[in-house]
Amino acid sequence: MTLEPDSHSILPDQQGTDGVTPQTKATQESKQATPESPVGSYVQTALEHKRNTHHCRPDQTPIGKYILEVLAAGILGAYTVAAIQQLRVMSGQLTQMTQQSNTIQRQLEATDRPWITDTVRSASEFTASNGAFSWAVTIRAENVGHSVATAIFPQAKLIAIQGADFIDAPRRKARELCDEVSARFEKVKKDPVVWSNAIFPGDSSEFTSNPILWPSEINSATTFDGGVKVGRSVIPMLIGCVEYHYATSEKPHKTWFVYTLAHSDDPTIPLPTRVFFSLGKTVPSANMVLIKADQLAD
């Protein structure tokens, strides 16, 4: 059988008529479709690539800018530390100035403020009735300071001694009474009778108080046997507080006091025993003796 060459095949030794080896149609079309690049265009592209190699990547900061940012952060940190130290110094100076101002104010108050002292005397008989004792006293408040005292508000109270505590317990109860006086003053301070009170330096005013020793307080106190002439008895004491004010002070000031009581109605009773008051026995006002045992002013 004889093979006939295919019309689409090309023999190895087949050449074109112009002496050029034939090429496929796709290869020819590819060469025709590829434009020829000029030489100058190639040189320009190479130069641009060479220049671009000197720049940082997009995710990097130029070294100069980085140095400036570090310097700025360091300067800001140093300034912040210096400002904080200066603030601490100023705060300490302000505290010292405040303390000095308070000291000066206290010194001025100590020399120019009013000071109230008290003197108490009997104003009625010491009445025993229905298991209680009632009394009236006159509190003389004297201003021994150097400015006017205003809104003077005094109170007095009878207490009965428990055991042998003649010092600490009366003091404690006097301070507690001052707290009660302050609470009462807040309720009546708008009363003209209260806020219109004023005592000038070197002057004094008198106030009346009516203390009562109630049966419950007598029953809770220590009772003593005073012998044939005194019998069953208690030891009463008088405590009190005077609250007052003045223009240069915002807080109230107080003088509290403690008096030991005695009676002189029977001269045959020994002096140490006269501090015992017989239950149910009234003592005339003229025979009531008050002995100041303690006093404190703020």
PyMOL commands that set and color helices and strands:
alter all, ss='L'
color gray80, all
select helices_A, chain A and resi 25-33+39-52+63-112+168-188+192-195+215-220+271-275+285-287
alter helices_A, ss='H'
color red, helices_A
select strands_A, chain A and resi 116-122+127-129+132-134+137-143+149-160+198-199+204-209+212-213+224-225+232-234+236-245+253-263+277-278+288-297
alter strands_A, ss='S'
color yellow, strands_A
deselect
rebuild
show_as cartoon
